[in-house]
């Protein structure tokens, strides 16, 4: 993957990204009563909208809105899921942020795009090929994520001979499927799916060898914020006590090629990302004062 590869320079919604030297922070806002992290704190519409705007004010480039959690459970009716996410999409119009919707239902995706969503984040890796058709018929970007189970179903004791090679092969296959249905490279993003049908050891190996996933050549998203592999690595940490571990993993992933970070703790992650960009020389410091000339006597 060359530094100037066109697929890494993108316009997504109102934002332009050069992912050869820029990292986007994607804030998570879930309108679910049983969400992984906040346990329903943003289930109410007004709470979700406030959280979305607060994330943008804290520096998020992108807001990802979910109406159904990934974990196994009873299906959420399509109309109900759409009623959860579409009003939040509409409320963010004009915010300047990229707006994405986390869904595996093509009909929910269609309604979200009609309401102004710029991205569809499908954590089932295009389980339904109609999803690619919906995205292809729009200007939206599609996030293709690795997972094994059918939507909302369990997949106990997942096994892989080589988790990184198998995840990469899956993503290449699903990217090819998206292309076949008319979604161009310029509107595709990949995500290896940390913890999705994977053990902690699988997620750690994916992180360690993430450059092999980045080598696919499309912008790479990682969603590892406060996940169980971080808690288990540090010692039975509660979800809200995994921020430092999440930041360490995020910075490590940037070094391995990740360019979009899906996170709960926006302000902390924005600071970590901007610091990495400054160290790499991808952006200038906000101001220069320490040991700088004062303009006094020569």
C-alpha positions as CSV (number, residue, x, y, z in Angstrom):
1,X,0.0,0.0,0.0
2,X,1.6,3.2,-1.1
3,X,1.4,6.4,0.9
4,X,-0.4,8.1,-2.0
5,X,-3.0,5.4,-2.6
6,X,-6.2,7.2,-3.7
7,X,-8.4,4.8,-1.7
8,X,-7.0,6.3,1.5
9,X,-8.0,9.9,0.5
10,X,-11.7,10.3,1.0
11,X,-14.6,12.7,1.2
12,X,-17.2,11.2,3.5
13,X,-20.2,13.3,4.0
14,X,-19.1,16.8,4.9
15,X,-15.5,15.8,5.8
16,X,-12.4,15.2,3.8
17,X,-9.8,12.8,5.1
18,X,-6.3,11.9,4.1
19,X,-5.9,8.6,5.9
20,X,-2.2,8.5,4.9
21,X,-1.7,11.1,7.7
22,X,-4.9,11.5,9.5
23,X,-6.9,9.6,12.1
24,X,-10.7,10.0,12.5
25,X,-12.4,9.7,15.9
26,X,-15.8,8.0,15.7
27,X,-18.1,8.5,18.7
28,X,-20.5,5.8,19.7
29,X,-24.1,6.8,20.5
30,X,-26.5,3.9,21.1
31,X,-30.3,4.1,21.3
32,X,-30.6,0.8,23.0
33,X,-31.8,-0.1,26.5
34,X,-29.1,-2.7,27.0
35,X,-26.0,-1.2,25.3
36,X,-22.6,-2.7,26.0
37,X,-21.1,0.4,27.7
38,X,-23.7,2.9,28.9
39,X,-26.5,0.4,29.7
40,X,-29.2,2.5,28.2
41,X,-28.1,6.0,29.3
42,X,-28.7,7.3,25.7
43,X,-31.8,5.2,25.0
44,X,-34.1,8.2,25.2
45,X,-34.1,10.3,22.1
46,X,-33.2,13.6,23.8
47,X,-30.3,11.9,25.6
48,X,-29.0,10.4,22.4
49,X,-29.2,13.7,20.6
50,X,-27.4,15.5,23.5
51,X,-24.7,12.9,23.6
52,X,-24.2,13.1,19.8
53,X,-23.8,16.9,19.9
54,X,-21.5,16.7,22.9
55,X,-19.3,14.2,21.1
56,X,-19.0,16.6,18.2
57,X,-18.2,19.5,20.6
58,X,-15.5,17.2,22.2
59,X,-13.8,16.8,18.9
60,X,-15.4,13.7,17.3
61,X,-15.1,13.7,13.5
62,X,-17.8,11.1,13.2
63,X,-20.8,9.9,15.1
64,X,-22.0,6.2,14.9
65,X,-25.6,5.7,15.9
66,X,-26.9,2.2,16.8
67,X,-30.4,0.9,17.4
68,X,-29.6,-2.7,18.1
69,X,-26.6,-4.2,20.0
70,X,-24.4,-6.8,18.3
71,X,-24.7,-9.3,21.2
72,X,-27.2,-12.2,20.9
73,X,-30.8,-11.5,21.7
74,X,-34.3,-11.3,20.3
75,X,-34.6,-9.6,17.0
76,X,-35.5,-5.9,17.0
77,X,-38.3,-5.2,14.5
78,X,-37.0,-3.2,11.5
79,X,-39.5,-0.3,12.1
80,X,-38.5,-0.1,15.7
81,X,-34.8,0.0,14.9
82,X,-35.4,2.7,12.3
83,X,-37.5,4.7,14.7
84,X,-34.5,4.6,17.1
85,X,-31.8,5.8,14.8
86,X,-33.4,7.9,12.1
87,X,-34.5,10.8,14.4
88,X,-30.9,11.1,15.7
89,X,-29.5,11.2,12.2
90,X,-32.0,14.0,11.3
91,X,-31.0,15.9,14.5
92,X,-27.4,15.9,13.5
93,X,-28.0,17.4,10.1
94,X,-25.7,20.4,9.7
95,X,-23.4,19.4,12.6
96,X,-20.4,19.1,10.3
97,X,-19.8,15.5,11.5
98,X,-19.8,12.3,9.5
99,X,-23.0,10.5,10.5
100,X,-23.1,6.7,10.4
101,X,-25.6,4.1,11.4
102,X,-24.7,0.7,12.9
103,X,-27.2,-1.7,11.3
104,X,-27.3,-5.0,9.4
105,X,-30.8,-4.4,8.0
106,X,-30.9,-3.0,4.4
107,X,-34.2,-1.3,5.0
108,X,-32.9,0.5,8.1
109,X,-29.9,1.5,6.1
110,X,-32.1,2.9,3.3
111,X,-34.2,5.0,5.7
112,X,-31.1,6.2,7.5
113,X,-29.4,7.3,4.2
114,X,-32.6,9.0,3.2
115,X,-32.5,10.9,6.5
116,X,-28.9,12.0,5.9
117,X,-26.6,9.3,7.1
118,X,-23.2,9.3,5.3
119,X,-22.1,5.8,6.3
120,X,-23.6,2.4,7.0
121,X,-21.6,0.3,9.6
122,X,-22.5,-3.3,9.0
123,X,-21.0,-5.4,11.8
124,X,-22.2,-8.6,10.1
125,X,-19.9,-8.2,7.1
126,X,-22.7,-7.8,4.6
127,X,-24.6,-10.9,5.9
128,X,-27.4,-9.8,3.6
129,X,-26.1,-8.8,0.1
130,X,-29.0,-6.4,-0.3
131,X,-27.1,-4.1,2.1
132,X,-24.4,-3.6,-0.6
133,X,-27.2,-2.8,-3.1
134,X,-28.7,-0.2,-0.9
135,X,-25.4,1.5,-0.3
136,X,-24.4,1.3,-4.0
137,X,-27.6,3.1,-4.9
138,X,-26.6,6.0,-2.7
139,X,-23.5,8.1,-2.1
140,X,-22.9,6.4,1.3
141,X,-19.8,4.6,2.5
142,X,-20.0,1.0,3.7
143,X,-18.0,-0.4,6.7
144,X,-17.4,-4.1,6.2
145,X,-16.7,-5.8,9.5
146,X,-15.6,-9.4,10.3
147,X,-17.9,-11.5,12.3
148,X,-19.0,-15.2,12.0
149,X,-22.4,-15.6,13.5
150,X,-25.7,-14.8,11.9
151,X,-27.1,-11.5,13.3
152,X,-28.0,-11.5,17.0
153,X,-27.1,-15.2,17.4
154,X,-24.4,-16.7,19.7
155,X,-21.2,-18.2,18.5
156,X,-19.6,-19.9,21.5
157,X,-16.0,-21.0,21.6
158,X,-14.9,-19.5,18.3
159,X,-11.8,-21.2,16.8
160,X,-9.4,-20.2,14.1
161,X,-6.2,-21.8,12.7
162,X,-4.8,-18.4,12.0
163,X,-7.2,-15.6,13.1
164,X,-5.4,-12.8,11.2
165,X,-5.2,-14.7,7.9
166,X,-8.9,-15.8,8.2
167,X,-10.1,-12.4,9.1
168,X,-8.2,-10.9,6.2
169,X,-9.6,-13.5,3.8
170,X,-13.1,-12.8,5.0
171,X,-12.7,-9.1,4.5
172,X,-11.3,-9.5,1.0
173,X,-14.2,-11.8,0.1
174,X,-16.8,-9.4,1.4
175,X,-15.1,-6.4,-0.2
176,X,-15.3,-8.2,-3.5
177,X,-19.0,-8.9,-2.8
178,X,-19.6,-5.2,-2.2
179,X,-17.7,-4.3,-5.4
180,X,-19.8,-6.8,-7.4
181,X,-22.9,-5.1,-6.2
182,X,-21.6,-1.7,-7.2
183,X,-19.9,-0.2,-4.2
184,X,-16.6,1.3,-5.3
185,X,-13.3,1.2,-3.3
186,X,-13.7,4.9,-2.6
187,X,-16.8,4.1,-0.5
188,X,-15.5,1.1,1.4
189,X,-13.9,0.8,4.9
190,X,-12.9,-2.4,6.7
191,X,-13.0,-3.4,10.3
192,X,-11.4,-6.7,11.7
193,X,-14.1,-6.9,14.4
194,X,-12.2,-7.0,17.7
195,X,-14.1,-9.3,20.2
196,X,-16.8,-10.1,17.6
197,X,-16.9,-13.9,17.7
198,X,-13.4,-13.9,19.0
199,X,-11.6,-14.7,22.3
200,X,-9.3,-12.2,24.1
201,X,-6.3,-14.1,22.6
202,X,-7.8,-13.7,19.1
203,X,-8.3,-10.0,19.6
204,X,-4.8,-9.5,21.0
205,X,-3.3,-11.3,18.0
206,X,-5.4,-9.2,15.6
207,X,-4.0,-6.1,17.3
208,X,-0.4,-7.3,17.2
209,X,-0.6,-8.2,13.5
210,X,-3.0,-5.4,12.5
211,X,-0.7,-4.3,9.7
212,X,-1.6,-7.4,7.8
213,X,-5.2,-6.3,7.8
214,X,-4.2,-2.7,6.8
215,X,-2.3,-4.2,3.8
216,X,-5.7,-4.8,2.2
217,X,-5.4,-1.2,1.2
218,X,-8.7,0.3,2.4
219,X,-9.2,2.7,5.3
220,X,-9.0,0.6,8.5
221,X,-11.5,1.1,11.3
222,X,-10.9,-0.5,14.8
223,X,-13.7,-0.7,17.4
224,X,-11.9,-1.8,20.5
225,X,-13.0,0.8,23.0
226,X,-13.5,-0.7,26.5
227,X,-14.0,-4.2,25.1
228,X,-13.7,-7.3,27.1
229,X,-10.3,-8.2,25.7
230,X,-9.0,-5.1,27.3
231,X,-10.7,-5.8,30.6
232,X,-9.4,-9.4,30.6
233,X,-5.9,-8.3,29.7
234,X,-5.8,-5.9,32.7
235,X,-7.6,-8.0,35.3
236,X,-11.4,-8.1,35.4
237,X,-11.8,-4.4,34.9
238,X,-15.3,-2.9,34.7
239,X,-16.2,-1.4,31.4
240,X,-15.8,2.1,32.8
241,X,-12.3,1.3,34.1
242,X,-10.8,0.4,30.8
243,X,-10.0,3.9,29.4
244,X,-6.3,3.7,29.8
245,X,-6.1,0.3,28.3
246,X,-8.4,1.4,25.4
247,X,-6.1,4.4,24.7
248,X,-3.0,2.3,24.7
249,X,-4.6,-0.2,22.3
250,X,-5.8,2.7,20.1
251,X,-2.4,4.3,19.8
252,X,-0.8,0.9,19.1
253,X,-3.4,0.3,16.3
254,X,-2.6,3.7,14.7
255,X,1.0,2.6,14.5
256,X,-0.2,-0.6,12.7
257,X,-2.3,1.3,10.2
258,X,-5.7,2.0,11.8
259,X,-7.2,5.3,10.7
260,X,-10.7,5.4,12.2
261,X,-11.2,4.7,15.9
262,X,-14.7,3.9,17.2
263,X,-14.8,5.0,20.8
264,X,-16.9,5.8,23.9
265,X,-14.4,8.2,25.5
266,X,-14.2,11.0,22.9
267,X,-12.2,13.7,24.5
268,X,-9.5,11.4,25.8
269,X,-9.2,9.7,22.5
270,X,-9.1,12.9,20.5
271,X,-6.2,14.1,22.6
272,X,-4.3,10.8,22.2
273,X,-4.9,10.8,18.4
274,X,-3.9,14.5,17.9
275,X,-0.7,13.8,19.9
276,X,0.2,10.9,17.7
277,X,-0.4,13.0,14.6
278,X,1.8,15.8,16.0
279,X,4.6,13.3,16.9
280,X,4.4,11.8,13.4
281,X,4.6,15.3,11.9
282,X,1.1,14.9,10.3
283,X,-0.2,18.1,12.0
284,X,1.3,21.2,13.6
285,X,1.0,21.9,17.3
286,X,-1.9,24.1,18.2
287,X,0.6,26.8,19.4
288,X,4.3,27.2,20.1
289,X,5.5,28.9,23.2
290,X,7.9,26.7,25.2
291,X,11.5,28.0,24.8
292,X,10.5,30.0,21.8
293,X,12.1,33.4,21.0
294,X,10.2,36.2,22.7
295,X,11.1,38.9,20.3
296,X,13.2,40.9,22.8
297,X,16.8,41.9,22.5
298,X,18.9,40.1,20.1
